[in-house]
Amino acid sequence: MDQLKTGSFIKELRREMGFTQEQLAEKFSVSRRTVSRWETGKYMPDLSLLKPLSEELGITLNEL
């Protein structure tokens, strides 16, 4: 899994859904900084968050 591509994809989908980083962070009980790190490819979401994140962004787990 390419972290930079995944991060860009999360960012694109978040913006399409109309969420701010803070709003997305609140939904998953993480900090806004954590969401920023996902989007820049510095970190990947925790495995336990992948399925709920994909559902929130309206995609399948495989697409994520």
C-alpha positions in Angstrom: 0.0 0.0 0.0 1.5 3.3 -1.1 1.1 5.7 1.9 1.3 8.9 -0.3 -1.4 7.7 -2.7 -3.6 6.5 0.1 -3.2 9.8 1.9 -4.1 11.8 -1.1 -7.1 9.6 -1.7 -8.4 10.1 1.8 -7.9 13.8 1.5 -9.8 13.9 -1.8 -12.7 11.9 -0.5 -12.8 13.9 2.7 -13.1 17.1 0.7 -15.8 15.6 -1.6 -17.8 14.7 1.5 -17.5 18.3 2.8 -15.7 17.3 6.0 -12.9 19.3 7.6 -9.9 17.4 9.0 -11.3 18.3 12.5 -14.7 16.8 11.7 -13.3 13.6 10.4 -11.0 13.4 13.4 -13.9 13.8 15.8 -15.7 10.9 14.1 -12.8 8.6 14.8 -11.7 10.0 18.2 -8.3 11.0 16.8 -6.7 14.5 16.6 -6.8 16.7 13.6 -3.1 16.4 13.4 -3.5 12.6 13.0 -5.8 13.1 10.0 -3.3 15.5 8.6 -0.6 12.9 8.9 -2.8 10.3 7.1 -3.3 12.7 4.3 0.4 13.6 3.9 1.4 9.9 3.9 3.4 10.2 7.1 1.1 7.7 8.9 -1.5 5.2 8.0 -4.8 4.9 9.8 -4.9 2.2 12.5 -6.1 -1.1 11.2 -9.1 -0.9 13.5 -10.2 2.3 11.7 -9.9 1.2 8.1 -13.3 -0.3 7.7 -15.2 2.5 9.6 -13.2 5.1 7.6 -14.0 3.5 4.3 -17.7 3.4 5.2 -17.7 7.0 6.3 -16.0 8.0 3.0 -18.5 6.0 1.0 -16.0 3.5 -0.5 -15.2 -0.2 0.0 -12.3 -1.4 2.1 -10.6 -2.6 -1.0 -10.8 0.8 -2.6 -9.1 2.3 0.4 
